[in-house]
Amino acid sequence: MVQGSRRQRIVSLATRLTLSRVISLFALCLFLCAIVEFFPAQNSTAQAESRIDCNVINSRILKQVVHYCVLVPASYDSAASSTQYPVLYFLHGLGENEQALFKSGGWDLVEDLRQQHKIGDFLIVTPEAKGSFYINSADGKVRYSDFFVKEFIPYIESKYRIKHERSARAISGISMGGYGALRFAFAYPELFSSVSAQSAALIAESPKELESELDSEFESSGPNRLLASVFGDPTNIPHWNQNNPLLLAKQNKQRVASLAIYFNCGQDDDFGFEVGANALDKQLKSEGIKHEFHLYPGTHSPQYFLKHLEETMEFHSRVFAAGR
């Protein structure tokens, strides 16, 4: 009886030891698996991901700090130090900031396009612009256009390994940023190889008609005050014309013709920007300037922008690849 009890105790102890060892080994396996997942091997088949750098530039022209973000492709850090990349400057809309593209799902979309080999590797740079419309204000107090061309572009292209030639530089934007992108490209066609815009804030009315419309709809608040701070109150007509993308395209048509141009707009844009988009399409056609324009179902909304972001990215990638 004693021997039997002892044997049972020994068996029970051996069982517990074996079970304890199994549990220990299982825990060790889980720990090792966690390490492998957290620190993937260099020869792993998992796709590397891009990163976003956000920082500020202390602008001497604007006399303030300007925030910006840069979407850096996964290949950038592992590439040779002599490897340089194209760059796409992406301009946000009114009421947004430099992080808008990445918070809206744009980062995931760009990452998917790269992994599917639908676009090549290029940097995407998003500067903060507040309500500047990306131009110098009529009173000269806010010189955003000067900042962007003379200070921001040289700063970014010296900080990152970016090709400095025109064929590797492009610009794009949404809404107010679409206006800015078209305005920069048509004013400085020697700087950019391609331009795209979604639902650009192109206003087909004359400044006087616009003032009357805003006065009746908004009185002295909101959009009226904002436009007045940029374009003057009353509107500074020469300043308005100097920055009008439609007039700039006409004035610089020979140089603008060398640009690759793409733009789209929703058929039911909340601000009626499809009127301006149609006007630009008609004007470019009359001047024989090659471009791509689409009027899609949709409104002035984040959903519309994200839905058509893929084709704008593919458009710029094709131009970069062609080296035009």
C-alpha positions in Angstrom: 0.0 0.0 0.0 2.8 2.3 0.8 4.7 1.3 -2.3 1.6 1.9 -4.4 1.1 5.4 -2.9 4.7 6.2 -3.5 4.5 5.0 -7.1 1.4 7.1 -7.6 3.2 10.1 -6.1 6.2 9.6 -8.4 3.9 9.2 -11.5 2.0 12.3 -10.4 5.3 14.2 -9.9 6.6 13.1 -13.3 3.3 14.1 -14.9 3.5 17.5 -13.3 7.1 17.9 -14.3 6.3 16.9 -17.9 3.4 19.2 -18.0 5.5 22.0 -16.5 8.1 21.4 -19.2 5.5 21.4 -22.0 4.1 24.7 -20.7 7.6 26.2 -20.4 8.5 25.1 -23.9 5.2 26.5 -25.2 5.8 29.8 -23.5 9.3 29.9 -24.9 7.9 29.3 -28.4 5.4 32.1 -28.0 8.2 34.4 -26.8 10.5 33.5 -29.7 7.6 33.9 -32.2 6.9 37.3 -30.8 10.6 38.2 -31.2 10.6 37.0 -34.8 7.5 39.0 -35.6 8.7 42.1 -33.8 12.2 41.9 -35.4 11.7 40.4 -38.8 14.7 38.7 -40.5 16.3 40.7 -43.2 15.6 38.1 -45.7 11.9 38.0 -44.8 9.4 38.1 -47.6 7.2 40.6 -45.7 6.8 43.9 -47.5 8.7 46.9 -46.0 6.5 49.9 -45.4 7.0 53.6 -46.1 7.3 56.2 -43.3 6.0 59.7 -42.7 8.4 62.4 -41.5 6.6 65.5 -40.1 8.6 68.6 -39.1 8.7 72.4 -39.4 10.7 74.9 -41.4 11.3 78.3 -39.8 10.5 80.6 -42.8 12.2 83.9 -43.1 9.8 85.0 -45.8 6.6 84.2 -43.8 8.3 85.0 -40.5 6.8 81.9 -38.9 7.2 78.2 -38.7 5.5 76.1 -41.3 4.6 72.5 -40.7 5.1 69.9 -43.3 5.1 66.1 -43.8 7.0 63.8 -46.2 5.8 60.4 -47.2 9.1 58.5 -47.8 9.0 55.2 -49.7 10.2 52.0 -48.1 13.2 51.7 -50.5 14.6 55.1 -49.5 16.5 54.1 -46.3 17.9 50.9 -47.8 18.9 52.4 -51.1 22.4 53.6 -51.9 23.3 57.0 -50.7 23.6 58.2 -54.3 20.1 57.1 -55.2 17.8 60.1 -55.8 14.0 60.2 -56.1 11.3 62.1 -57.8 9.0 64.3 -55.7 5.3 65.1 -55.7 4.2 68.2 -53.8 0.6 67.6 -52.6 -1.4 70.7 -51.5 -4.2 70.3 -49.0 -7.7 72.0 -49.1 -9.1 74.8 -47.1 -9.7 74.0 -43.4 -7.2 71.1 -43.6 -3.5 70.9 -42.8 -0.3 69.1 -43.9 -1.5 65.8 -42.4 -4.8 65.7 -44.3 -3.7 63.3 -47.0 -2.4 60.7 -44.6 -5.3 60.9 -42.1 -7.9 60.4 -44.9 -6.6 57.0 -46.0 -4.2 58.3 -48.6 -1.2 56.7 -46.9 -2.8 53.2 -47.1 -3.8 53.8 -50.7 -0.3 54.8 -51.8 1.2 51.9 -49.9 -1.2 49.5 -51.7 -0.4 51.0 -55.1 3.3 50.5 -54.5 3.0 46.9 -53.3 0.8 46.2 -56.4 3.5 47.8 -58.6 1.0 50.3 -59.9 3.2 53.3 -59.1 6.9 53.7 -58.7 8.8 55.1 -55.7 8.7 58.9 -55.2 8.4 61.2 -52.2 5.2 63.0 -51.4 5.5 66.3 -49.7 2.6 68.1 -48.0 3.2 71.6 -46.7 0.9 73.5 -44.4 -0.8 76.5 -46.0 -3.8 77.5 -43.8 -6.1 79.7 -45.9 -3.5 81.3 -48.1 -4.8 79.8 -51.4 -1.0 79.2 -51.9 -0.5 82.7 -53.3 0.9 86.0 -52.0 -1.9 88.0 -50.4 -3.0 91.2 -52.2 -1.7 93.4 -49.3 1.7 91.6 -49.4 1.5 90.6 -45.8 1.5 86.9 -46.5 3.9 85.9 -49.3 3.1 82.2 -49.5 3.9 81.8 -53.2 7.3 83.3 -52.6 7.9 81.0 -49.6 6.9 77.9 -51.6 9.0 78.6 -54.7 12.0 80.3 -53.2 12.3 78.7 -49.8 10.3 75.5 -49.3 11.2 73.6 -52.5 14.9 74.3 -52.2 14.8 73.3 -48.5 13.0 70.0 -49.1 15.2 69.1 -52.1 18.4 69.7 -50.1 17.2 67.8 -47.0 16.1 64.7 -48.9 17.8 62.8 -51.8 15.6 64.3 -54.5 16.4 64.8 -58.1 16.6 68.5 -59.0 15.5 68.4 -62.6 12.1 69.4 -63.8 11.2 65.9 -65.0 11.3 64.6 -61.5 9.1 67.3 -59.9 5.3 67.4 -59.9 2.5 69.1 -58.1 -1.0 68.1 -57.1 -3.8 69.3 -54.9 -7.4 69.1 -53.7 -9.9 72.0 -53.7 -8.0 75.1 -52.5 -4.9 72.9 -53.1 -6.1 72.1 -56.6 -6.3 75.8 -57.3 -2.8 76.2 -55.8 -1.4 73.3 -57.9 -2.7 74.6 -61.2 -1.7 78.1 -60.3 1.9 77.1 -59.5 2.2 74.9 -62.6 0.8 77.5 -65.0 2.8 80.3 -63.4 6.1 78.3 -63.2 5.8 75.6 -65.9 9.6 75.4 -66.0 9.6 74.0 -62.4 7.2 71.0 -62.9 6.8 68.2 -65.3 3.2 67.4 -64.4 0.2 68.8 -62.5 -3.0 67.3 -61.2 -6.0 68.7 -59.4 -9.2 67.3 -57.9 -12.2 69.6 -57.5 -9.9 72.6 -57.8 -11.4 75.9 -56.5 -11.6 77.4 -60.0 -14.1 80.3 -59.9 -15.5 81.0 -63.4 -17.3 84.2 -62.3 -15.6 87.6 -62.5 -14.4 89.0 -59.2 -17.3 91.5 -59.1 -19.9 88.8 -59.6 -18.2 86.7 -56.9 -18.2 89.6 -54.4 -21.9 90.2 -55.0 -22.7 86.5 -54.6 -20.6 86.2 -51.4 -22.1 89.4 -49.9 -25.6 88.2 -50.4 -25.0 84.7 -49.1 -22.4 85.2 -46.3 -22.7 88.9 -45.6 -19.4 89.8 -43.7 -18.5 86.4 -42.3 -16.7 83.2 -43.1 -15.7 82.7 -46.7 -16.1 86.4 -47.6 -13.6 87.5 -44.9 -11.2 84.7 -45.9 -11.2 85.7 -49.6 -10.9 89.3 -48.7 -7.8 88.6 -46.7 -6.2 86.9 -49.7 -7.6 88.8 -52.7 -8.4 92.2 -51.1 -11.6 94.0 -50.1 -12.8 95.0 -52.5 -11.2 92.4 -54.7 -7.9 93.6 -56.2 -8.6 92.9 -59.8 -5.0 92.9 -61.1 -4.0 90.7 -58.2 -6.9 88.3 -59.0 -6.0 88.1 -62.6 -2.3 87.6 -61.9 -3.2 84.4 -59.9 -6.1 83.1 -62.0 -5.1 79.7 -63.4 -7.2 80.1 -66.5 -5.6 83.4 -67.4 -2.1 82.0 -66.6 -2.7 79.0 -68.8 -3.6 81.4 -71.7 -0.7 83.8 -71.0 1.9 81.0 -70.8 0.3 78.6 -73.2 3.5 77.7 -75.1 5.3 76.7 -71.9 2.2 75.2 -70.3 1.9 72.9 -73.3 5.0 71.1 -72.1 3.2 70.1 -68.9 1.4 66.8 -68.4 -2.0 68.0 -67.1 -4.8 66.0 -65.3 -7.8 67.2 -63.4 -11.2 66.0 -62.3 -14.3 67.3 -60.5 -17.6 66.0 -59.2 -20.7 66.6 -61.3 -22.5 67.9 -58.2 -19.7 69.8 -56.5 -21.1 71.6 -53.4 -19.4 74.9 -54.5 -20.1 74.7 -58.2 -16.4 74.1 -59.0 -17.4 71.9 -61.9 -18.2 75.1 -63.8 -14.6 76.3 -63.5 -13.3 72.8 -64.3 -15.4 72.7 -67.5 -14.2 76.2 -68.4 -10.5 75.2 -68.0 -11.1 72.1 -70.1 -12.7 74.1 -72.9 -9.9 76.7 -72.8 -7.1 74.2 -72.9 -8.9 72.4 -75.8 -9.2 75.7 -77.7 -5.5 76.4 -77.3 -4.5 72.9 -78.4 -3.0 72.0 -75.0 -3.1 68.3 -74.3 -4.6 67.4 -71.0 -6.9 64.8 -69.3 -10.1 65.9 -67.7 -12.9 63.9 -66.1 -16.3 65.0 -64.7 -17.3 62.2 -62.4 -20.5 61.5 -60.3 -19.9 62.9 -56.9 -19.8 66.0 -54.6 -17.1 68.0 -52.9 -16.3 65.4 -50.2 -13.4 63.3 -48.7 -15.0 60.2 -50.2 -14.9 61.7 -53.7 -11.3 62.7 -53.3 -10.1 59.4 -52.0 -12.1 57.5 -54.6 -10.1 59.2 -57.4 -6.8 59.6 -55.7 -5.5 56.4 -57.2 -5.7 57.7 -60.8 -3.9 60.9 -59.9 -1.0 59.0 -58.3 -0.8 56.6 -61.3 -0.8 59.7 -63.6 2.2 61.2 -61.9 4.0 57.9 -61.6 3.7 57.4 -65.4 5.1 60.9 -66.1 8.0 60.3 -63.7 8.7 56.9 -65.4 8.7 58.6 -68.8 11.2 61.2 -67.7 9.5 63.9 -69.7 
